[in-house]
Amino acid sequence: MLKLSSAFVVVCTTCAALMAVTGSAEAKKSCVVKAAEGTGSDEKAAKFQVDEALLQAVDWGAWASWMANGTTPGYEYGKRKYKCSKGGIGVVCRGQAKICKL
């Protein structure tokens, strides 16, 4: 039968705890790439509609926070890419963004 010293058990337990902490700190962010379309009277309004739809597709709570104060707690709302053209009631924009849960 194998006997382990109590010092070895403590060291191994500490190692396991450190690996668990390190592993969770290095966990990859969960990211999605979303696309949306928005229409507005001008380009700024159409892009705003795109931004809203992108967040709504991921998390309504993040959208509500963004509408209230411009922040997205728990999410990294990446740089948006837009392609806009005249149409609809003024301007139609299609946009895309990478949104990551932190």
Secondary structure, 3 states (H helix, E strand, C coil): CCCCCHHHHHHHHHHHHHHHHHHHHCCCCEEEEEEEEEEECCHHHHHHHHHHHHHHCCCHHHHHHHHHHCCCCCEEECCCEEEEEEECCEEEEEEEEEEEEC
